[in-house]
Amino acid sequence: MSEYVQHFPLGEATISIISIGDLRWDQQEALGVPESEWRPRYTASFEQPLQIPIQMVHIAAPGVSLLVDVGVYDYPASWADTLLIPGYTPPPGLMERLGEMGVQPEDISQVVITHAHTDHFNGATRLEGGRYVPTFPHARYYLSRADWDALDASGWLQRPDAPASHTLVPLAEQGALELVDGDYELGQGIRLVSAPGETPGHQLVRVESAGQVLYCLGDLYHHPVEVEQPTWMQVGIDRDATIRTRAAFAETALTEDALLIATHIPGLGRLTRTPEGVAWVTVNP
Ligand SMILES: [Zn+2]
């Protein structure tokens, strides 16, 4: 098994974590936390930039072949100075990995976009005969209405150079996009859970099978330090909403003893209570 792909059972479902490559993550820049607060406890993860993965999740369950987020390792030039690693070559992409698993594009029944940040949706369409069409022709794509409205209000849907204009917009025009308000049942024990903060309509995917619970967290946390320090978050996002969402989620995850996959934290995890609060622990599938 590749280090970039992990599979494990969750009740009757099979979960696959597929990394499409790493980004550069400079926590000093990203979180904007004063040095006096991160030193000395978090020196190792703040003093130099980290490499963090971009992980998509595939959920196979009876009657379901669902993807959580759909990215390709192809980013705007503006990312070069901040998020890209000089000289980095990414591993095989999502489509190759699905192919290795025997999953064809036609097989995917649902695609959930946790939030409208480029790394989570830029693989939603592909070019065919000069026109953008859904990468997964039979899938319903689920995005929160709040994220769509925010992109629309900021003009990002209309800008030809913006990823949304050749992914989310064609999905909507071709009738493949479902805009979701709040929590939403997808059936088969799978539910979208509203988790605003990172974006106005950021959403989690909750999967329950045979008593086991998994949450796909999107960018609720980018790194385990944000679990321990829930007031630390990416500069510029909605602070109050993030703190509220994280507090409620941590209680739920602990109560449910849930397994967790965050897009940018490698592999599988769980939350655990500590004397100071909550921490992330890595779990071996
Ligand atoms: Zn992200």
Residues whose N, C-alpha, C, O or C-beta is under 5 A from the ligand:
A	BS01	ZN	D119 D219
